[in-house]
């Protein structure tokens, strides 16, 4: 939605729940509190029926309830692959997938709080 709006399109985004101010709910903004929002109104609280092949356990399916959806309650860690891997892809025919070509996309969605550099 953000990219479409940035290109001049009008976008209507409907999400259930409330807007969450990060300053008010540090369970969302503090990575060390990952999981703390699971037992709050920010989680729909979905789960499975008892799973026979899992010792009849109920499996929780955390889904965010608020502006941002499941982004409110998920945790993600990302590491780029080694430059050599991307360059190998390009060498084998995946044109545009070399490390130098991908760098601008990495920079676009990463946020380095220590400041920019040639690689960040």
N, C-alpha and C positions, 0 to 999 in steps of 0.2 A: 504494500500500500504506500509506503514511504517513497519508494522509487517511482511509482506511477505519479504520485502527487508532485514529486520533484521534476517531472517531465511535463507538468502543466495539466494533467488529468485531474478531474474531480473524483474523489474517492470517498465512499461512505463505509465506515468500519463499525460494525455492531458487535459489541461484546457484552456478555453478562457480567454482573458484579459491579464493583465500584473502582474508581481510579485510586491507585495506591501511591501516596506520596512517600518516596524513599526515606525522607527524614522522619516520617511518622512510623514507618514499619521497617525497621532495620533488618527484619527477617528476610526481606527481599534484596536489599542492597549489600548486605555483608556476606561474602562467600563463606566465612567461617560458620555461619548459621544455616548452612544448607540443610534443608530438611525441617527447620523449625516452623516453617509456614504450612507444613503438611497437615497439622492438626488445628488449622484455623479456618476461617470463612474464605480464605484465599484458595482453598482446595475443594473441588466438588465432592471428594470422598468416594469416588467410584471404586469398585472392586469386583472380582470375579465370584462366581459361584464356587463351591468347594471343588478343587481339582484333584481328581482321583489319582493321577500320576505324580502328584506333589504331596502325598500323604494327607489328602483332603484339606489342604490349606486353602484359605481365601488369599488371593493375590491382590494387593493394593495396586490401583492404577491412578496415580496422582495426575490430576488435570487442574490447571489453574482456573480460578474464577475471579476475574477482574480484568481491567484494561491491560492488555499484554498477554492474556490467556496463560497458557502453560509456561510461557517465559517467566512468569512470576515465581514459579516454584521449581523450575528445572535447574540443573547444574551441568555446566559444560566446560570441558577443558579441551583446548585445541593446541596442537603443535603442528607447524608446517613440516612437510617432508623435507628431506635433504635435497639441495639444489640438483645434485647428480641424478636423482630419481626423475625429477621433472624434465631435465635435459635428455635423459634416456627416452622418456616418452616421446618427446619431439623428434629425436633421432630416429625413432621407430615409426614415424608417420603421424603422430598427434601434433600437427603443426599448430603453433600458438600456445602450446602447453609447456614450453620451456620455462625455466625459472625466471628469466628476465621478463618475459611476457606476462607471467602471472603476478609478478611483484606488485604492480599497481592495484590489482584486485585484493591481494593480501592486505596492503596498506589501507585500502578503502574500508574494510570491515574490522580491522584490528584497532585496538585502542591501547597505545603504549603510554602509560602514565609517567614514564621517565623521560619522555620527549622523543622526537623523531631522530632517525638516522638513515643512512643509505638503505639499510635492510628493513627499517621500520618506519 
